[in-house]
Amino acid sequence: MTTPTPAPGLQPGTVLTRAEIHPILGGAAFSGICPAVEKRNVLLFSDSKVGERYGYRDGWLAEDDDIGPIFTYTGTGKEGDQARSGGNAAVLDHAQMGRTLHLFIAVGKVPGSATRTHKYIGQFKLDERNPFEMREAKDELGQDRSVIVFRLRPTGPYIRETSDTLPSAAVSTFRLNRTGGRLFRKYRRQQRQQQQSTYATQAEEARDDLAEAFEEREIAAGNSIVQLELAMRNSTSQLSFDIYDEASNTVYEPTPSAASESVIQALAQLLSARRYLREITHDQPLHLMVLTPSLPDEGLRSLLAEHRIGLVYRNDSGGFSEFANPTTPSGAPGSYRCVDCPVAA
């Protein structure tokens, strides 16, 4: 891997035109994502006015996670589902190519001209834990499509202003993305092909394979499986669930294994979203299910039952079974098959 080229004399907060930027960092005069092969950079230009036309907005998440701040940036492609190619591939593969991401935000024009000016935010890299998400937005024809939303982390000095921070959602809302889940898994597979195999990538692959097999089974049975995108009240972060049966109002959270760590992580994901998911208006009660590649041990099954979470697992024949629990959490006879599992309350 080569070493990215630094940006000498370019400080966060500096306002420049593209004509002033490109001699320093390289790249083309147009396009929101500009790979600069000769200088080993990728330039990202964000413009809120452009995003608003297509139903999205780039910006800082108001909430830092345990590592630090995240800037979300929407990929390129104005019509149809955004592809993992061109500028989007340049961003996704920047680390493998030894390139640095440089982020700019449009701030205005040079007085007396139509030349746009851009504020330099700093140097970034993709979030290693969750580099991108798939979300629904409009294309230039007004049609629903899936877009790639990159999660960027600063790697050095940066400027973070209130005007560039996303607003918190006033109420919890959700969107159903018909293609997002499948595209997300497809692009993650392509991403893994560019990376060295590790335990983390192997676990990710196992989770995606399980989700793909289960979704194919459900679709073959005539069920409609979509991606559920949840904007949480009083938050700028979003949660996505790749497998949502809209007819039965059932959310499935797949795991890479039936081991304790995997099942507990899936349980935590569902519990953290439960209070928002139950705000969804639906004629069916909300069901929350963990999807595992084999039957977890009795202790984990009891833990799920205690928290009113159902269980679907891959059986010895390669199919899927819904685990029937002998008792409900209250001790009364019952089943934890999805069609009978209690309402998430």
C-alpha positions as CSV (number, residue, x, y, z in Angstrom):
1,M,0.0,0.0,0.0
2,T,1.3,3.4,-0.9
3,T,1.3,6.4,1.4
4,P,-1.3,9.1,0.6
5,T,-0.2,12.6,-0.3
6,P,-0.6,15.1,2.5
7,A,-2.2,18.5,1.8
8,P,0.5,21.1,2.7
9,G,-0.9,24.5,3.7
10,L,-4.5,23.4,3.4
11,Q,-6.1,24.0,6.8
12,P,-9.6,23.0,7.8
13,G,-11.9,26.0,7.4
14,T,-10.1,27.4,4.4
15,V,-12.5,28.5,1.6
16,L,-11.4,27.9,-2.0
17,T,-12.6,27.5,-5.5
18,R,-12.1,24.3,-7.4
19,A,-9.5,26.1,-9.5
20,E,-7.5,26.7,-6.3
21,I,-8.1,23.2,-4.9
22,H,-7.1,21.0,-7.8
23,P,-3.5,22.1,-8.2
24,I,-3.0,21.2,-4.5
25,L,-4.9,17.9,-4.3
26,G,-5.5,16.9,-7.9
27,G,-8.8,15.7,-9.3
28,A,-11.1,16.9,-12.0
29,A,-12.9,20.2,-12.3
30,F,-16.4,18.7,-12.0
31,S,-18.2,15.8,-10.2
32,G,-19.0,15.4,-6.5
33,I,-16.4,12.6,-6.1
34,C,-13.1,13.3,-7.8
35,P,-10.4,10.6,-7.7
36,A,-6.9,12.1,-8.0
37,V,-4.7,9.2,-9.0
38,E,-1.5,11.1,-9.4
39,K,-1.7,12.6,-5.9
40,R,-3.3,9.6,-4.3
41,N,-6.4,11.5,-3.1
42,V,-10.2,11.3,-3.5
43,L,-11.9,14.7,-3.2
44,L,-15.5,14.8,-1.9
45,F,-17.7,17.8,-2.6
46,S,-20.9,18.1,-0.6
47,D,-23.7,20.5,-1.5
48,S,-26.9,20.6,0.6
49,K,-28.9,22.3,-2.2
50,V,-28.2,19.4,-4.6
51,G,-29.0,16.8,-1.9
52,E,-32.3,18.4,-1.1
53,R,-33.5,17.9,-4.6
54,Y,-33.1,14.2,-4.2
55,G,-34.4,13.8,-0.6
56,Y,-31.1,13.5,1.3
57,R,-28.7,15.7,3.2
58,D,-25.0,15.1,4.0
59,G,-23.6,16.2,7.4
60,W,-22.2,15.4,10.8
61,L,-24.2,13.1,13.1
62,A,-25.0,15.0,16.2
63,E,-24.1,11.9,18.3
64,D,-20.6,10.7,18.5
65,D,-20.1,7.0,19.1
66,D,-17.4,5.3,21.2
67,I,-14.7,6.1,18.6
68,G,-15.7,9.7,17.8
69,P,-17.6,11.8,15.2
70,I,-19.1,10.6,11.9
71,F,-19.8,12.6,8.7
72,T,-22.4,11.0,6.4
73,Y,-21.8,11.6,2.7
74,T,-24.1,10.3,-0.1
75,G,-22.5,8.7,-3.2
76,T,-22.7,9.6,-6.8
77,G,-25.3,8.6,-9.4
78,K,-28.4,10.6,-10.3
79,E,-30.7,7.9,-11.8
80,G,-31.6,4.4,-10.6
81,D,-29.8,2.6,-7.8
82,Q,-26.3,3.9,-7.1
83,A,-23.7,1.4,-8.2
84,R,-20.4,0.3,-6.7
85,S,-18.4,1.8,-9.5
86,G,-16.7,5.0,-10.6
87,G,-16.4,7.6,-7.8
88,N,-18.3,5.3,-5.3
89,A,-15.8,2.5,-5.8
90,A,-13.0,5.1,-5.4
91,V,-14.3,6.0,-2.0
92,L,-15.0,2.4,-0.9
93,D,-11.5,1.2,-2.0
94,H,-9.5,4.3,-0.9
95,A,-7.6,2.5,1.8
96,Q,-6.6,-0.4,-0.4
97,M,-5.4,2.1,-3.1
98,G,-3.5,4.2,-0.5
99,R,-5.6,7.3,-1.1
100,T,-6.8,9.9,1.4
101,L,-10.4,11.3,1.4
102,H,-10.6,15.1,1.5
103,L,-14.0,16.6,2.2
104,F,-15.3,20.0,1.1
105,I,-18.7,21.6,1.7
106,A,-20.2,24.2,-0.7
107,V,-20.5,27.6,1.0
108,G,-21.3,30.2,-1.7
109,K,-19.9,32.0,-4.7
110,V,-17.0,34.3,-5.5
111,P,-18.5,37.9,-5.2
112,G,-19.7,39.1,-8.6
113,S,-19.4,35.7,-10.4
114,A,-21.0,32.2,-10.7
115,T,-17.9,30.5,-9.4
116,R,-18.7,28.2,-6.4
117,T,-16.6,28.3,-3.2
118,H,-16.0,25.3,-1.0
119,K,-15.0,25.0,2.7
120,Y,-12.3,22.5,3.5
121,I,-13.4,20.2,6.3
122,G,-10.4,17.9,6.6
123,Q,-8.9,14.5,5.8
124,F,-11.1,11.4,6.4
125,K,-11.3,7.7,6.0
126,L,-14.2,5.3,5.9
127,D,-15.5,4.0,9.2
128,E,-13.9,0.5,9.5
129,R,-16.8,-1.0,11.5
130,N,-19.6,0.3,9.3
131,P,-18.2,1.9,6.1
132,F,-21.5,2.6,4.4
133,E,-25.2,2.1,4.5
134,M,-27.9,1.8,1.8
135,R,-30.8,4.2,2.0
136,E,-33.8,5.1,-0.1
137,A,-33.9,8.5,-1.9
138,K,-35.4,9.9,-5.1
139,D,-33.4,10.0,-8.4
140,E,-33.6,12.9,-10.9
141,L,-36.7,11.3,-12.4
142,G,-38.5,11.3,-9.1
143,Q,-38.3,7.5,-8.8
144,D,-37.4,5.7,-5.5
145,R,-34.0,4.2,-5.6
146,S,-31.2,3.1,-3.2
147,V,-28.2,5.3,-2.6
148,I,-24.9,4.7,-0.9
149,V,-24.3,6.7,2.3
150,F,-20.6,6.7,3.3
151,R,-19.7,7.0,7.0
152,L,-16.6,9.1,7.2
153,R,-14.2,9.5,10.2
154,P,-11.7,12.4,10.4
155,T,-8.1,11.3,10.5
156,G,-6.6,14.6,11.7
157,P,-7.6,18.2,12.3
158,Y,-11.1,19.0,11.1
159,I,-13.7,21.7,11.4
160,R,-17.2,20.9,12.7
161,E,-19.8,23.6,12.6
162,T,-23.4,23.6,13.7
163,S,-24.6,24.5,10.2
164,D,-23.0,21.3,8.9
165,T,-24.7,19.0,11.5
166,L,-27.8,17.0,10.7
167,P,-31.0,18.0,12.5
168,S,-32.5,15.5,14.9
169,A,-35.7,13.8,13.9
170,A,-38.7,15.3,15.6
171,V,-40.6,12.0,15.5
172,S,-39.7,8.4,14.7
173,T,-40.3,7.6,11.0
174,F,-39.5,4.7,8.8
175,R,-39.1,3.9,5.1
176,L,-39.3,0.7,3.2
177,N,-36.5,0.2,0.7
178,R,-37.3,-2.5,-1.9
179,T,-33.7,-3.0,-3.0
180,G,-31.5,-1.7,-0.2
181,G,-30.9,-5.0,1.7
182,R,-29.9,-7.0,-1.3
183,L,-27.6,-4.2,-2.7
184,F,-26.0,-3.7,0.7
185,R,-25.0,-7.4,0.9
186,K,-23.9,-7.4,-2.7
187,Y,-21.6,-4.3,-2.3
188,R,-20.3,-5.7,1.0
189,R,-19.3,-8.9,-0.8
190,Q,-17.5,-6.9,-3.4
191,Q,-15.8,-4.9,-0.6
192,R,-14.5,-8.0,1.1
193,Q,-12.9,-9.2,-2.2
194,Q,-10.7,-6.1,-2.0
195,Q,-9.7,-6.9,1.6
196,Q,-7.6,-9.4,3.4
197,S,-9.7,-12.1,5.1
198,T,-10.0,-11.6,8.8
199,Y,-12.2,-13.0,11.5
200,A,-14.4,-9.9,11.2
201,T,-14.8,-10.2,7.4
202,Q,-15.5,-14.0,7.8
203,A,-18.2,-13.3,10.3
204,E,-19.7,-10.6,8.1
205,E,-19.8,-13.0,5.2
206,A,-21.5,-15.7,7.3
207,R,-24.1,-13.2,8.4
208,D,-24.8,-12.0,4.8
209,D,-25.0,-15.6,3.5
210,L,-27.6,-16.5,6.2
211,A,-29.7,-13.4,5.5
212,E,-29.6,-14.1,1.7
213,A,-30.7,-17.7,2.2
214,F,-33.5,-16.8,4.5
215,E,-34.7,-13.9,2.3
216,E,-34.7,-16.2,-0.8
217,R,-36.8,-18.7,1.2
218,E,-39.3,-16.1,2.3
219,I,-39.7,-14.6,-1.2
220,A,-40.2,-18.1,-2.7
221,A,-43.0,-18.6,-0.1
222,G,-44.7,-15.5,-1.4
223,N,-43.6,-13.1,1.4
224,S,-42.5,-9.6,0.7
225,I,-39.1,-8.9,2.3
226,V,-37.7,-5.3,2.3
227,Q,-35.2,-3.2,4.1
228,L,-36.6,-1.2,7.0
229,E,-35.0,2.2,7.6
230,L,-35.7,3.7,10.9
231,A,-35.1,7.4,11.8
232,M,-35.1,7.6,15.6
233,R,-36.9,10.4,17.4
234,N,-34.5,13.0,18.9
235,S,-31.5,11.5,17.0
236,T,-29.6,12.1,13.8
237,S,-28.6,8.4,13.6
238,Q,-30.6,5.8,11.7
239,L,-31.0,2.1,12.1
240,S,-31.5,-0.3,9.1
241,F,-32.9,-3.8,9.2
242,D,-32.2,-5.8,6.0
243,I,-35.0,-8.3,6.6
244,Y,-38.4,-7.0,7.3
245,D,-41.6,-8.8,6.4
246,E,-44.0,-5.9,5.9
247,A,-47.2,-8.1,5.8
248,S,-46.6,-9.7,9.2
249,N,-44.7,-6.6,10.7
250,T,-41.8,-8.9,11.6
251,V,-38.1,-7.7,11.9
252,Y,-35.4,-10.3,11.6
253,E,-31.8,-9.6,12.9
254,P,-29.4,-12.2,11.5
255,T,-26.2,-13.3,13.3
256,P,-23.0,-14.8,12.0
257,S,-23.1,-17.7,14.5
258,A,-25.2,-19.1,17.4
259,A,-22.5,-18.2,19.9
260,S,-23.3,-16.0,22.9
261,E,-21.5,-12.9,21.6
262,S,-23.4,-12.9,18.3
263,V,-26.8,-13.6,19.8
264,I,-26.5,-11.0,22.5
265,Q,-25.3,-8.4,19.9
266,A,-28.4,-9.1,17.8
267,L,-30.6,-9.0,20.9
268,A,-29.1,-5.6,21.9
269,Q,-29.8,-4.2,18.4
270,L,-33.4,-5.2,18.6
271,L,-33.9,-4.0,22.1
272,S,-32.3,-0.6,21.3
273,A,-34.7,-0.1,18.4
274,R,-37.8,-1.6,20.1
275,R,-39.2,1.6,21.5
276,Y,-39.0,3.2,18.1
277,L,-40.2,0.2,16.1
278,R,-43.3,-0.1,18.1
279,E,-44.3,3.4,17.0
280,I,-44.9,2.1,13.5
281,T,-48.6,2.1,12.6
282,H,-49.5,-1.4,11.4
283,D,-52.5,-3.7,11.5
284,Q,-50.3,-6.5,12.8
285,P,-48.5,-6.5,16.1
286,L,-44.7,-6.0,16.0
287,H,-42.6,-9.2,16.1
288,L,-38.9,-9.1,16.7
289,M,-36.9,-12.2,15.7
290,V,-33.2,-13.2,15.9
291,L,-32.1,-15.3,12.9
292,T,-29.2,-17.7,13.7
293,P,-27.3,-20.3,11.5
294,S,-27.9,-23.0,14.1
295,L,-29.9,-23.5,17.3
296,P,-28.4,-21.5,20.2
297,D,-28.0,-23.2,23.6
298,E,-30.8,-23.3,26.2
299,G,-29.5,-20.3,28.1
300,L,-29.5,-18.0,25.1
301,R,-33.0,-19.3,24.1
302,S,-34.2,-18.4,27.6
303,L,-32.6,-15.0,27.4
304,L,-34.4,-14.2,24.2
305,A,-37.7,-15.5,25.6
306,E,-37.2,-13.3,28.7
307,H,-36.9,-10.3,26.5
308,R,-39.9,-11.3,24.3
309,I,-37.7,-11.9,21.3
310,G,-38.5,-14.8,18.9
311,L,-36.0,-17.1,17.3
312,V,-35.6,-18.6,13.8
313,Y,-32.6,-20.9,13.2
314,R,-31.2,-23.0,10.3
315,N,-31.9,-26.6,11.0
316,D,-29.8,-29.7,10.2
317,S,-31.5,-30.2,6.8
318,G,-30.5,-26.7,5.7
319,G,-33.9,-25.2,6.0
320,F,-35.2,-22.8,8.7
321,S,-37.3,-23.5,11.8
322,E,-39.0,-21.2,14.2
323,F,-38.2,-22.2,17.8
324,A,-41.2,-23.2,19.9
325,N,-40.6,-22.1,23.5
326,P,-42.3,-24.3,26.1
327,T,-43.4,-21.3,28.1
328,T,-43.9,-17.6,27.7
329,P,-41.8,-15.3,30.0
330,S,-44.7,-15.3,32.4
331,G,-44.6,-19.0,32.7
332,A,-47.9,-19.6,30.9
333,P,-48.0,-22.3,28.1
334,G,-47.3,-20.8,24.7
335,S,-45.1,-20.7,21.7
336,Y,-42.4,-18.4,20.5
337,R,-43.0,-19.1,16.8
338,C,-43.2,-15.9,15.0
339,V,-46.9,-16.0,14.3
340,D,-47.6,-16.4,18.0
341,C,-44.8,-14.4,19.6
342,P,-46.2,-11.6,21.8
343,V,-46.4,-8.0,20.9
344,A,-43.2,-6.1,21.7
345,A,-44.2,-3.9,24.6
